[in-house]
Amino acid sequence: MKEVRLSKLMSERGLCSRREADRFIEQGWVYVDGERITTLGTKVRPDQIVTLDERAQRRQKDVVTILLNKPIGYVSGQPEKDYAPAIDLVTAKNHYAEDRSQRRFAAKQRKGLAPAGRLDIDSQGLLVLTQDGRIAKQLIGADSRIEKEYLVRVGGDVTAKALRMLNHGLTLDGRALRPAKVTRLNEDQLRFILTEGRKRQIRRMCELVGLAVTGLKRVRIGHVKLGRLPRGQWRYLGERETF
């Protein structure tokens, strides 16, 4: 049986991200068949039992995942000229008053907080910011199939042919898009459900069929909905919530 890097195996099993795996190995917090592993790059068989020390498990429980209703005008990740990053909104003042989480906000929770998926500067809605590599992999990993739902206002004639092409048959950057679920809600609004996230994908899809996006709002990622979260405010992902 071919051996693989321990960190890769841990990531594939959903124990943690590869980066976290390396940190845990360095700390001596990883066991393979009961034996403590401390050497980075260690290779193991895929059928071996991998467990985490209690200290690693506690560390994982301390990481936070935040759900933000991003307004237009904020960038998802690194700041750009004249535009602030969405993380600037993660403050005590903007914490949703009806958040049911028992967590209390602390400035240190912003450290290592990164967007798990983009939401363009001229788009609004649900943005996930997380310290948890497992969640990041689940949402933006190469094999992710998590649904993302958007409400999209368009200008132009939404023909039956355009709708068929939006659902299946379009290509971006020389690669075919995965089948989507696109339905018409009213004269100028569509619902998009995608399982991938190419750069400015919905806007570019619409351009290919002669439509112009005039408004875009993400309202769901997997099982997690934007709900009544006010624009510019955030809450914690609940302990029992899963994507």
N, C-alpha and C positions, 0 to 999 in steps of 0.2 A: 504494500500500500504506500503510495507516494506521500512523503511528508510535506507539510506546508508551514509557513511562518505562524507562530503562535498568535501574534497580534492579528493576523488576517483571519485565522479561525475564530478568534474571539469576536471580531466584528461580524463575521458571517453568522454566528450564532446569536447575535443581538445582545451579547454581554456588555459591550461598550464599543466606542469607536476605536479605530486603530491607534490614533494618537493617545487616547486614554489608556489603551492596553499597554502601550510602551511605558507610560508613566507608572501604571500599576506594577508592571514587571520590575521596573527600576526600584520601586519601593519594597519589593518582595511580597506583594499582595496577591500573587497569582500562583495557583497550584495546579499541577497536571498529574492526575492519578495520585493525588495526595502529596506530591513532592513540590516543594517551593521552587519557583523559577525566578532567577534574578538577572539572567543574561538576555539582553536585547538580541533579536534575530534568531532566537531558539526555534527549532523546527520540531513539529510533533505530528503524530498520525491523526487523521480526521476522526478516528473512532475513540480517541482518548478522552478522559473526563477532565474538564477544565472548571475550576471553581475559583471564586473570589473571596479574599479575606473579608472579615466583617468591616474592617476599616475602609476598604474600597466600596463596600455596599453602603456604608454611611455617607461616604463622599458623594455617591451617586444620588442619594436622597436629598442632599443639600443643594444640588443644581436646580436652577429654575428655568421654566419655559413660560414666556409671556405672550399673550394675545393682544395685539394692538389694532385699533381701528385707525389705520394710517390716513391722514388727510392728503389731498393733492398738494404738491409743492415740497414734499419731503422725499428724500432718496432712501432706498431700502438699506443700503450699506454705507460705503465710504462717502464722506461729505464731498460735494461738488461746489464749484464756484457759485456763490449766491444762494446755495440750497443746503439746508441742514439735514443731517441723517435722522432717520426715524427714532433711533435710540435716545435722542435728545428729549423725546416726549415721555420717556420712562422715568418719571419723577413721582415723588409722594403726592404732589398736587394733582397729577393726572390719573392717579389710581382710582379705578371705578368704585364708587361708593357701595355698590351692591355686589361686589366680589365676594363669593362665598368661601374663598380660601381662608385658612387660618394663618397663612403666612403673613409676616410683617415686612414691609419694604425696608431694605437697607442698601445704601449706595454700592456696597461691594457686590451686590447681585448684578450690577451692570458689567462687571469685569468678565470678559470672555463671552458676553452676550452677542450672538450673531444671527442675522436673518437666515431662516431656513426656506429659501425661495425668494425670488424678486417680486416687487410690485412697483411698476414704473412711477416716475415722478409725477406724471399726469394721471395716475390712477389712484383709487382709494379703496379702503376696505381692510379685510383681515390679513394681517401680517404676523407671522410667527417669528419670535426672537428667542433663541434658546442657548443654554450652556451645555445642553445634553447632546453628546455626539450620536447617541442612539436615535434620538428624534430627528436630528439633521439627516442622518442616513436614510431613515424611513421616508422623509419628505422629499429629499432632493438627490438621493442615491441613484446611480445609473439604472437600477432595476425597479425603481419606485413606480407604483401604479396607483398611488393615492389620488382620488378625484379632487379637483378644485373647481368650484362653481362660481360663475361670474354673471352679473347683470350688465348688459352692454347696450348703450343707446347708439344708434347708427343713423347716418344720413344716406339717402339713396334708395333705390328700388330693391326691396328684398323679394326677389323672384323665387319661384319653386326651384329653379336650377341652382341659384346661388345658395339656397339652403341645403340642397343635396351636396354641393361641393364643399360647403363648410363642414358637413358631417363626415365626409370621407372623399379623398381624391386630390387634396392639395399637397404641394411640395414646397418646402422652404430650404434654402441653402443647399439644394441638390439632394435633400433627403425627404422621403415621404413622411407626412405627419401621421401619427396614430389616429385611428378613428375617434371622432369626438361626438358629443351629444349636443346638438344645437337646435333649439326650438324657438318659435316666435311667440312672444308674450303679448305684444300689441303692435301698433303700426310702426313704431320706431325702436322697439326694445326686443332684444334677444337674450336667451339664457344659454350660456356656454358651459359645458362640463368637460374638462380636459384631464388627461392623465399624464401630461408632460408640460414643460414650461420653457419653451424656447424664448429667446429674447424678443420682447414685444410681439409675441405670437399672435394674439387675438387681433391686434391692429393690422398686422401684416396679412393675416388670413382674410380679413374683411377687405383690405385693399385689392387682393387678388380677385375678388368677385364684384368689384365696383362699389364697395361701401366704405364710408368714412366713419370711424368711431368718434363720437362726440362725448361719451361718458362711459367709464368702466369702473365697476365696483366688485371686489371679491367678497362673497358672502359665506363661503364654506370651504373648508379643507378637510377631506375625509368625513369623519363624524362630527367634527367641531364646527359650529356655526358662529357667525358674527353676532347674530341675535340683536339684543338691544344695547350693545356696547356703544356708547356715544363716540362720535368722531373725535379723534385726538386723545382718547382715553384708553387705558389698558387694564387687563386683569391677568391673574395667574391661570395657567392650565390646571384644572382640578386634578386631585389625586386619582380619581376614578375615570377621568376623561382620557380617551384614546383616539388617535387619528384613524 
